[in-house]
Every structure is written in C-alpha cells, then in structure tokens.
Amino acid sequence: MVKVDRMSKIIETLKSPPQKVDMLHEQIADTYFHRKTHSRKNKRINKPFDIGLIGPVAIVVVALLIVGWWIFGRQYTRFLELRINASKVITIFGKGHINKNAVERFDFRGSARGMSRISAKLIILNNPKKYNWADLSLNFKFPIDFSDRKLYLDLKGNVGGERANLVLRDVDNKTYRVNDICLASNWRSEEIKFGDMKKSMDMSRIIHMRIECGYIGESSEKLNSLIDYTIYIKNIELRKEGF
C-alpha cells in the first residue's frame, strides 16, 4: 500500500504545471527581448537633410526647364512658319491688331515715335515735321514667303495727296523699295505686285517690311517747320495670286 501511495504522488507531481519555472522563463524572455528592442532603437541614427544639396538640385531643375522651353519654342515657331506660309491669306495687321504669330517686333521709328499709335482699330502713322523721316517697322519672327503673292494695303491720307514708300528686306539683307504710293482722303485698297522684285532679292524669305511717310514739299521756310502729315492704315494683307 505504501508503494502505491508513493507512485500516485509522483504521477500527480508530474501532471501538475511547473508554474514557477514557467514564470521564470517568461521573466527571462521579457527581460531579454525588452533589452534587445531597446538596443535596436538606440542604434537608429536619424541623418539630418543636407541643405547644401538644395542649390545644385534647383539649378539642375531650372536648367532642364529652360532647355525644354527653348526646344518647345523652336518647334512651335517652326510650326507657325509652315502654317502661315501655307496660308492663302496672311494678315499682318487687321481689326486693330498686329498678327503676333508672324510679327516679332512692331515699332514706330524716327519722327513717328511722337504721335503715331494704334487707335480705333487703325494704325496712325504721323510725321509732324517737314523733311524728317518717319516709318512703321515690322520685323517677322521667321522668313515670310512673298513670292506668288500680292500685298494689299487699306489706307488713306489725312487730307489727300500724301505719299508713302514700302521697303522690303530679305534674310540676305537685300532691300527693295516701292516709292510714291499716292494716297487719297478716302479709304482705298492699294494692290502692290512684286514681279520686278523677284530679280533682285529672295521674295520667299522676307524678314522685314516698313512703310515710310515723309513730306518733300517745295515750299518751306524752315526744314523742321510743323506739318500735319498723317497716314491711316486699316489693313495689311498678303494674298496668293488668283485668290
């Protein structure tokens, strides 16, 4: 009987959970993992952002934007050149506006700088003094094809009898003049043909045009005496022949 009781106690002891050992193991595990995690956190180093990189990066970005914009601008200008030169009608000035797709620079020069302007949908080209020169200057963004075209100017003078000159220049700096376009006091459409010009310059590559106004009257006490010499321009168009 004594042996049976001992065996029963041994079996019960083996069946009972080892609470103290488990608790010890848990404490060791908690302590170990806590220290390991803590040590990992301590090893992390936050590197500060290098402010010195902002300048070089910004320069590179700006340079790329400038190059991209330049390439786009060249391609767009080429597109405009092809489209405009293929048109049957090229309007240089109309409805009170300069065609900025074709014209890069528009200036009143000489004595025209004083009173000349665009007003009421008209170009008002004024020369206030005798024997002074005054003109309207147009520089094109790209060569304009004047060959096989006619130029139409809707214009008039202030009193009638005024005279204007037309000057064209090609990319090779060759020029041609059409002198003494006589104006009336009412609106007229002047048609200018370029047959003779084709022999002296490249009419397919015109880069500059200007309209000059001046007074060459014979009666004047002083060369700079005041006058009222004004030309009004309503429309400037290039049209294909037969259109």
Phi and psi restraints in degrees (value plus and minus 20) as a CYANA .aco file:
   2 VAL   PHI     -84.2   -44.2
   2 VAL   PSI     -59.8   -19.8
   3 LYS   PHI     -85.7   -45.7
   3 LYS   PSI     -58.6   -18.6
   4 VAL   PHI     -84.1   -44.1
   4 VAL   PSI     -61.7   -21.7
   5 ASP   PHI     -83.7   -43.7
   5 ASP   PSI     -61.2   -21.2
   6 ARG   PHI     -83.0   -43.0
   6 ARG   PSI     -63.3   -23.3
   7 MET   PHI     -83.3   -43.3
   7 MET   PSI     -58.7   -18.7
   8 SER   PHI     -82.9   -42.9
   8 SER   PSI     -61.6   -21.6
   9 LYS   PHI     -85.1   -45.1
   9 LYS   PSI     -60.1   -20.1
  10 ILE   PHI     -82.8   -42.8
  10 ILE   PSI     -62.9   -22.9
  11 ILE   PHI     -84.1   -44.1
  11 ILE   PSI     -62.5   -22.5
  12 GLU   PHI     -84.4   -44.4
  12 GLU   PSI     -58.5   -18.5
  13 THR   PHI     -83.7   -43.7
  13 THR   PSI     -61.9   -21.9
  14 LEU   PHI     -86.0   -46.0
  14 LEU   PSI     -55.0   -15.0
  15 LYS   PHI     -93.9   -53.9
  15 LYS   PSI     -49.8    -9.8
  16 SER   PHI     -90.0   -50.0
  16 SER   PSI     119.3   159.3
  17 PRO   PHI     -89.6   -49.6
  17 PRO   PSI     117.6   157.6
  18 PRO   PHI     -99.0   -59.0
  18 PRO   PSI      60.8   100.8
  19 GLN   PHI     -84.0   -44.0
  19 GLN   PSI     -64.0   -24.0
  20 LYS   PHI     -85.4   -45.4
  20 LYS   PSI     -60.8   -20.8
  21 VAL   PHI     -85.4   -45.4
  21 VAL   PSI     -63.1   -23.1
  22 ASP   PHI     -82.5   -42.5
  22 ASP   PSI     -63.1   -23.1
  23 MET   PHI     -82.6   -42.6
  23 MET   PSI     -57.9   -17.9
  24 LEU   PHI     -84.7   -44.7
  24 LEU   PSI     -63.3   -23.3
  25 HIS   PHI     -81.4   -41.4
  25 HIS   PSI     -61.0   -21.0
  26 GLU   PHI     -84.3   -44.3
  26 GLU   PSI     -61.1   -21.1
  27 GLN   PHI     -84.0   -44.0
  27 GLN   PSI     -61.3   -21.3
  28 ILE   PHI     -83.8   -43.8
  28 ILE   PSI     -63.1   -23.1
  29 ALA   PHI     -84.4   -44.4
  29 ALA   PSI     -64.3   -24.3
  30 ASP   PHI     -81.6   -41.6
  30 ASP   PSI     -64.6   -24.6
  31 THR   PHI     -84.3   -44.3
  31 THR   PSI     -62.6   -22.6
  32 TYR   PHI     -84.7   -44.7
  32 TYR   PSI     -70.5   -30.5
  33 PHE   PHI     -89.0   -49.0
  33 PHE   PSI     -54.3   -14.3
  34 HIS   PHI     -82.1   -42.1
  34 HIS   PSI     -65.5   -25.5
  35 ARG   PHI     -86.1   -46.1
  35 ARG   PSI     -57.1   -17.1
  36 LYS   PHI     -86.8   -46.8
  36 LYS   PSI     -64.5   -24.5
  37 THR   PHI     -84.3   -44.3
  37 THR   PSI     -61.4   -21.4
  38 HIS   PHI     -84.4   -44.4
  38 HIS   PSI     -59.1   -19.1
  39 SER   PHI     -88.4   -48.4
  39 SER   PSI     -54.4   -14.4
  40 ARG   PHI     -84.8   -44.8
  40 ARG   PSI     -61.6   -21.6
  41 LYS   PHI     -82.2   -42.2
  41 LYS   PSI     -57.7   -17.7
  42 ASN   PHI     -89.5   -49.5
  42 ASN   PSI     -46.1    -6.1
  43 LYS   PHI     -97.9   -57.9
  43 LYS   PSI     -37.6     2.4
  44 ARG   PHI     -92.5   -52.5
  44 ARG   PSI     107.4   147.4
  45 ILE   PHI    -139.3   -99.3
  45 ILE   PSI     100.0   140.0
  46 ASN   PHI    -101.9   -61.9
  46 ASN   PSI      90.1   130.1
  47 LYS   PHI     -97.6   -57.6
  47 LYS   PSI     109.8   149.8
  48 PRO   PHI     -89.5   -49.5
  48 PRO   PSI     127.4   167.4
  49 PHE   PHI     -88.8   -48.8
  49 PHE   PSI     112.9   152.9
  50 ASP   PHI     -98.7   -58.7
  50 ASP   PSI      82.3   122.3
  51 ILE   PHI     -83.7   -43.7
  51 ILE   PSI     -46.1    -6.1
  52 GLY   PHI     -83.7   -43.7
  52 GLY   PSI     -37.7     2.3
  53 LEU   PHI     -98.8   -58.8
  53 LEU   PSI     -37.7     2.3
  54 ILE   PHI     -80.7   -40.7
  54 ILE   PSI     -65.1   -25.1
  55 GLY   PHI     -80.0   -40.0
  55 GLY   PSI     -75.6   -35.6
  56 PRO   PHI     -79.8   -39.8
  56 PRO   PSI     -60.6   -20.6
  57 VAL   PHI     -84.0   -44.0
  57 VAL   PSI     -63.0   -23.0
  58 ALA   PHI     -82.6   -42.6
  58 ALA   PSI     -60.0   -20.0
  59 ILE   PHI     -82.8   -42.8
  59 ILE   PSI     -63.2   -23.2
  60 VAL   PHI     -83.2   -43.2
  60 VAL   PSI     -64.5   -24.5
  61 VAL   PHI     -82.7   -42.7
  61 VAL   PSI     -65.7   -25.7
  62 VAL   PHI     -82.9   -42.9
  62 VAL   PSI     -61.4   -21.4
  63 ALA   PHI     -81.9   -41.9
  63 ALA   PSI     -62.7   -22.7
  64 LEU   PHI     -83.9   -43.9
  64 LEU   PSI     -60.1   -20.1
  65 LEU   PHI     -84.5   -44.5
  65 LEU   PSI     -61.4   -21.4
  66 ILE   PHI     -84.6   -44.6
  66 ILE   PSI     -65.4   -25.4
  67 VAL   PHI     -82.7   -42.7
  67 VAL   PSI     -63.7   -23.7
  68 GLY   PHI     -82.3   -42.3
  68 GLY   PSI     -62.3   -22.3
  69 TRP   PHI     -85.9   -45.9
  69 TRP   PSI     -57.8   -17.8
  70 TRP   PHI     -84.4   -44.4
  70 TRP   PSI     -64.8   -24.8
  71 ILE   PHI     -83.6   -43.6
  71 ILE   PSI     -64.2   -24.2
  72 PHE   PHI     -81.3   -41.3
  72 PHE   PSI     -62.5   -22.5
  73 GLY   PHI     -81.6   -41.6
  73 GLY   PSI     -62.5   -22.5
  74 ARG   PHI     -84.0   -44.0
  74 ARG   PSI     -63.8   -23.8
  75 GLN   PHI     -85.9   -45.9
  75 GLN   PSI     -58.8   -18.8
  76 TYR   PHI     -88.7   -48.7
  76 TYR   PSI     -59.9   -19.9
  77 THR   PHI     -82.6   -42.6
  77 THR   PSI     -60.9   -20.9
  78 ARG   PHI     -83.5   -43.5
  78 ARG   PSI     -59.8   -19.8
  79 PHE   PHI     -81.0   -41.0
  79 PHE   PSI     -64.8   -24.8
  80 LEU   PHI     -83.0   -43.0
  80 LEU   PSI     -61.2   -21.2
  81 GLU   PHI     -79.2   -39.2
  81 GLU   PSI     -67.0   -27.0
  82 LEU   PHI     -85.8   -45.8
  82 LEU   PSI     -62.7   -22.7
  83 ARG   PHI     -87.4   -47.4
  83 ARG   PSI     -65.3   -25.3
  84 ILE   PHI     -88.3   -48.3
  84 ILE   PSI     -63.8   -23.8
  85 ASN   PHI     -89.2   -49.2
  85 ASN   PSI     -39.4     0.6
  86 ALA   PHI    -105.9   -65.9
  86 ALA   PSI     -28.9    11.1
  87 SER   PHI     -93.3   -53.3
  87 SER   PSI     127.8   167.8
  88 LYS   PHI     -94.4   -54.4
  88 LYS   PSI     -51.6   -11.6
  89 VAL   PHI    -146.9  -106.9
  89 VAL   PSI     105.8   145.8
  90 ILE   PHI    -131.6   -91.6
  90 ILE   PSI      90.8   130.8
  91 THR   PHI    -108.5   -68.5
  91 THR   PSI      96.9   136.9
  92 ILE   PHI    -108.8   -68.8
  92 ILE   PSI     -60.5   -20.5
  93 PHE   PHI    -162.9  -122.9
  93 PHE   PSI     113.3   153.3
  94 GLY   PHI    -190.3  -150.3
  94 GLY   PSI     127.2   167.2
  95 LYS   PHI      36.1    76.1
  95 LYS   PSI      12.8    52.8
  96 GLY   PHI      62.3   102.3
  96 GLY   PSI     -10.7    29.3
  97 HIS   PHI    -150.6  -110.6
  97 HIS   PSI     120.1   160.1
  98 ILE   PHI     -99.3   -59.3
  98 ILE   PSI     117.6   157.6
  99 ASN   PHI     -94.6   -54.6
  99 ASN   PSI      76.5   116.5
 100 LYS   PHI     -93.8   -53.8
 100 LYS   PSI     -33.0     7.0
 101 ASN   PHI     -90.4   -50.4
 101 ASN   PSI     -45.8    -5.8
 102 ALA   PHI    -128.7   -88.7
 102 ALA   PSI     -52.2   -12.2
 103 VAL   PHI    -120.0   -80.0
 103 VAL   PSI     102.7   142.7
 104 GLU   PHI    -105.6   -65.6
 104 GLU   PSI     -58.6   -18.6
 105 ARG   PHI    -162.7  -122.7
 105 ARG   PSI     116.7   156.7
 106 PHE   PHI    -149.4  -109.4
 106 PHE   PSI     101.0   141.0
 107 ASP   PHI    -158.7  -118.7
 107 ASP   PSI     126.2   166.2
 108 PHE   PHI    -116.9   -76.9
 108 PHE   PSI     108.4   148.4
 109 ARG   PHI    -142.9  -102.9
 109 ARG   PSI     142.5   182.5
 110 GLY   PHI      45.7    85.7
 110 GLY   PSI    -159.2  -119.2
 111 SER   PHI     -89.0   -49.0
 111 SER   PSI     -32.6     7.4
 112 ALA   PHI     -89.2   -49.2
 112 ALA   PSI     -35.8     4.2
 113 ARG   PHI     -86.6   -46.6
 113 ARG   PSI     -41.8    -1.8
 114 GLY   PHI     -91.7   -51.7
 114 GLY   PSI     -79.7   -39.7
 115 MET   PHI    -134.5   -94.5
 115 MET   PSI     -27.0    13.0
 116 SER   PHI     -93.3   -53.3
 116 SER   PSI     130.2   170.2
 117 ARG   PHI    -192.7  -152.7
 117 ARG   PSI     152.5   192.5
 118 ILE   PHI    -124.1   -84.1
 118 ILE   PSI     100.9   140.9
 119 SER   PHI    -171.1  -131.1
 119 SER   PSI     121.3   161.3
 120 ALA   PHI      33.0    73.0
 120 ALA   PSI      20.9    60.9
 121 LYS   PHI      43.6    83.6
 121 LYS   PSI       5.2    45.2
 122 LEU   PHI    -150.0  -110.0
 122 LEU   PSI     128.1   168.1
 123 ILE   PHI    -106.8   -66.8
 123 ILE   PSI     102.9   142.9
 124 ILE   PHI    -128.0   -88.0
 124 ILE   PSI      86.7   126.7
 125 LEU   PHI    -124.0   -84.0
 125 LEU   PSI      93.5   133.5
 126 ASN   PHI    -140.8  -100.8
 126 ASN   PSI     116.7   156.7
 127 ASN   PHI    -142.4  -102.4
 127 ASN   PSI      90.4   130.4
 128 PRO   PHI    -106.0   -66.0
 128 PRO   PSI     -27.8    12.2
 129 LYS   PHI    -154.3  -114.3
 129 LYS   PSI     126.2   166.2
 130 LYS   PHI     -84.6   -44.6
 130 LYS   PSI     122.7   162.7
 131 TYR   PHI      45.7    85.7
 131 TYR   PSI     -13.9    26.1
 132 ASN   PHI    -109.3   -69.3
 132 ASN   PSI     133.7   173.7
 133 TRP   PHI    -118.5   -78.5
 133 TRP   PSI     127.7   167.7
 134 ALA   PHI    -172.1  -132.1
 134 ALA   PSI     118.6   158.6
 135 ASP   PHI    -171.4  -131.4
 135 ASP   PSI     143.2   183.2
 136 LEU   PHI    -123.9   -83.9
 136 LEU   PSI      99.5   139.5
 137 SER   PHI    -130.6   -90.6
 137 SER   PSI     112.8   152.8
 138 LEU   PHI    -147.5  -107.5
 138 LEU   PSI      97.3   137.3
 139 ASN   PHI    -124.4   -84.4
 139 ASN   PSI     108.3   148.3
 140 PHE   PHI    -107.1   -67.1
 140 PHE   PSI     132.3   172.3
 141 LYS   PHI     -88.0   -48.0
 141 LYS   PSI     -48.9    -8.9
 142 PHE   PHI    -172.3  -132.3
 142 PHE   PSI     143.9   183.9
 143 PRO   PHI     -80.5   -40.5
 143 PRO   PSI     110.6   150.6
 144 ILE   PHI    -120.7   -80.7
 144 ILE   PSI     116.2   156.2
 145 ASP   PHI    -104.4   -64.4
 145 ASP   PSI      85.9   125.9
 146 PHE   PHI    -112.8   -72.8
 146 PHE   PSI     -28.2    11.8
 147 SER   PHI     -89.2   -49.2
 147 SER   PSI     125.7   165.7
 148 ASP   PHI      38.0    78.0
 148 ASP   PSI      10.9    50.9
 149 ARG   PHI    -154.5  -114.5
 149 ARG   PSI     142.8   182.8
 150 LYS   PHI    -142.1  -102.1
 150 LYS   PSI     127.8   167.8
 151 LEU   PHI    -120.5   -80.5
 151 LEU   PSI     110.9   150.9
 152 TYR   PHI    -136.3   -96.3
 152 TYR   PSI     106.3   146.3
 153 LEU   PHI    -139.3   -99.3
 153 LEU   PSI      99.4   139.4
 154 ASP   PHI    -114.2   -74.2
 154 ASP   PSI      89.2   129.2
 155 LEU   PHI    -173.3  -133.3
 155 LEU   PSI     146.7   186.7
 156 LYS   PHI    -174.9  -134.9
 156 LYS   PSI     145.0   185.0
 157 GLY   PHI    -120.3   -80.3
 157 GLY   PSI     148.8   188.8
 158 ASN   PHI     -89.6   -49.6
 158 ASN   PSI     -61.6   -21.6
 159 VAL   PHI    -144.0  -104.0
 159 VAL   PSI     -30.6     9.4
 160 GLY   PHI      75.9   115.9
 160 GLY   PSI     125.5   165.5
 161 GLY   PHI      71.8   111.8
 161 GLY   PSI     -26.8    13.2
 162 GLU   PHI     -86.0   -46.0
 162 GLU   PSI     134.3   174.3
 163 ARG   PHI    -146.3  -106.3
 163 ARG   PSI     124.5   164.5
 164 ALA   PHI    -149.9  -109.9
 164 ALA   PSI     133.8   173.8
 165 ASN   PHI    -138.3   -98.3
 165 ASN   PSI     124.6   164.6
 166 LEU   PHI    -132.2   -92.2
 166 LEU   PSI     112.8   152.8
 167 VAL   PHI    -147.7  -107.7
 167 VAL   PSI     111.9   151.9
 168 LEU   PHI    -138.3   -98.3
 168 LEU   PSI     128.2   168.2
 169 ARG   PHI    -156.4  -116.4
 169 ARG   PSI     115.8   155.8
 170 ASP   PHI    -116.4   -76.4
 170 ASP   PSI    -198.2  -158.2
 171 VAL   PHI     -87.8   -47.8
 171 VAL   PSI     -38.9     1.1
 172 ASP   PHI    -112.8   -72.8
 172 ASP   PSI      -8.1    31.9
 173 ASN   PHI      48.2    88.2
 173 ASN   PSI       3.2    43.2
 174 LYS   PHI    -108.5   -68.5
 174 LYS   PSI     119.4   159.4
 175 THR   PHI    -142.6  -102.6
 175 THR   PSI     138.5   178.5
 176 TYR   PHI    -165.1  -125.1
 176 TYR   PSI     120.3   160.3
 177 ARG   PHI    -137.7   -97.7
 177 ARG   PSI     119.8   159.8
 178 VAL   PHI    -132.5   -92.5
 178 VAL   PSI      87.9   127.9
 179 ASN   PHI    -113.4   -73.4
 179 ASN   PSI     135.4   175.4
 180 ASP   PHI      37.3    77.3
 180 ASP   PSI      37.9    77.9
 181 ILE   PHI    -101.2   -61.2
 181 ILE   PSI      89.2   129.2
 182 CYS   PHI    -104.8   -64.8
 182 CYS   PSI     112.3   152.3
 183 LEU   PHI    -127.2   -87.2
 183 LEU   PSI     133.2   173.2
 184 ALA   PHI    -126.7   -86.7
 184 ALA   PSI     154.7   194.7
 185 SER   PHI    -103.5   -63.5
 185 SER   PSI     -29.2    10.8
 186 ASN   PHI    -131.3   -91.3
 186 ASN   PSI     145.1   185.1
 187 TRP   PHI     -87.8   -47.8
 187 TRP   PSI     114.5   154.5
 188 ARG   PHI    -158.8  -118.8
 188 ARG   PSI     131.7   171.7
 189 SER   PHI    -123.0   -83.0
 189 SER   PSI      91.9   131.9
 190 GLU   PHI    -109.8   -69.8
 190 GLU   PSI     106.0   146.0
 191 GLU   PHI    -122.5   -82.5
 191 GLU   PSI     103.5   143.5
 192 ILE   PHI    -137.7   -97.7
 192 ILE   PSI     102.2   142.2
 193 LYS   PHI    -118.1   -78.1
 193 LYS   PSI     133.6   173.6
 194 PHE   PHI    -137.2   -97.2
 194 PHE   PSI       6.1    46.1
 195 GLY   PHI     -76.9   -36.9
 195 GLY   PSI     -67.2   -27.2
 196 ASP   PHI     -90.8   -50.8
 196 ASP   PSI     -48.0    -8.0
 197 MET   PHI     -89.3   -49.3
 197 MET   PSI     -48.2    -8.2
 198 LYS   PHI     -80.7   -40.7
 198 LYS   PSI     -42.6    -2.6
 199 LYS   PHI    -102.7   -62.7
 199 LYS   PSI     -40.3    -0.3
 200 SER   PHI    -131.0   -91.0
 200 SER   PSI     -29.9    10.1
 201 MET   PHI    -177.8  -137.8
 201 MET   PSI     147.3   187.3
 202 ASP   PHI    -106.0   -66.0
 202 ASP   PSI      77.6   117.6
 203 MET   PHI     -91.3   -51.3
 203 MET   PSI     -32.1     7.9
 204 SER   PHI    -106.1   -66.1
 204 SER   PSI     -23.9    16.1
 205 ARG   PHI    -157.8  -117.8
 205 ARG   PSI      39.5    79.5
 206 ILE   PHI    -106.0   -66.0
 206 ILE   PSI     108.4   148.4
 207 ILE   PHI    -133.8   -93.8
 207 ILE   PSI     -32.0     8.0
 208 HIS   PHI    -167.9  -127.9
 208 HIS   PSI     121.6   161.6
 209 MET   PHI    -161.7  -121.7
 209 MET   PSI     122.6   162.6
 210 ARG   PHI    -165.4  -125.4
 210 ARG   PSI     133.2   173.2
 211 ILE   PHI    -138.1   -98.1
 211 ILE   PSI     100.3   140.3
 212 GLU   PHI    -122.3   -82.3
 212 GLU   PSI     123.4   163.4
 213 CYS   PHI    -153.0  -113.0
 213 CYS   PSI     118.1   158.1
 214 GLY   PHI    -178.4  -138.4
 214 GLY   PSI     144.9   184.9
 215 TYR   PHI    -137.9   -97.9
 215 TYR   PSI     104.0   144.0
 216 ILE   PHI    -141.4  -101.4
 216 ILE   PSI      13.9    53.9
 217 GLY   PHI     -82.0   -42.0
 217 GLY   PSI     134.9   174.9
 218 GLU   PHI    -109.8   -69.8
 218 GLU   PSI     -34.9     5.1
 219 SER   PHI    -129.4   -89.4
 219 SER   PSI      87.7   127.7
 220 SER   PHI    -177.7  -137.7
 220 SER   PSI     107.6   147.6
 221 GLU   PHI     -94.1   -54.1
 221 GLU   PSI     -56.0   -16.0
 222 LYS   PHI    -149.4  -109.4
 222 LYS   PSI     123.1   163.1
 223 LEU   PHI     -81.5   -41.5
 223 LEU   PSI     -54.3   -14.3
 224 ASN   PHI    -120.8   -80.8
 224 ASN   PSI       3.3    43.3
 225 SER   PHI     -84.3   -44.3
 225 SER   PSI     127.4   167.4
 226 LEU   PHI     -92.1   -52.1
 226 LEU   PSI     121.8   161.8
 227 ILE   PHI    -159.6  -119.6
 227 ILE   PSI     152.1   192.1
 228 ASP   PHI    -141.9  -101.9
 228 ASP   PSI      64.5   104.5
 229 TYR   PHI    -131.7   -91.7
 229 TYR   PSI      81.7   121.7
 230 THR   PHI    -150.8  -110.8
 230 THR   PSI     116.6   156.6
 231 ILE   PHI    -137.4   -97.4
 231 ILE   PSI     115.0   155.0
 232 TYR   PHI    -129.6   -89.6
 232 TYR   PSI     110.1   150.1
 233 ILE   PHI    -142.1  -102.1
 233 ILE   PSI     104.7   144.7
 234 LYS   PHI    -122.2   -82.2
 234 LYS   PSI     -49.8    -9.8
 235 ASN   PHI    -174.1  -134.1
 235 ASN   PSI     119.4   159.4
 236 ILE   PHI    -151.8  -111.8
 236 ILE   PSI      96.1   136.1
 237 GLU   PHI    -156.8  -116.8
 237 GLU   PSI     125.2   165.2
 238 LEU   PHI    -127.9   -87.9
 238 LEU   PSI     108.1   148.1
 239 ARG   PHI    -146.2  -106.2
 239 ARG   PSI     121.1   161.1
 240 LYS   PHI     -81.4   -41.4
 240 LYS   PSI     123.7   163.7
 241 GLU   PHI     -83.5   -43.5
 241 GLU   PSI     114.3   154.3
 242 GLY   PHI      67.4   107.4
 242 GLY   PSI     -16.2    23.8
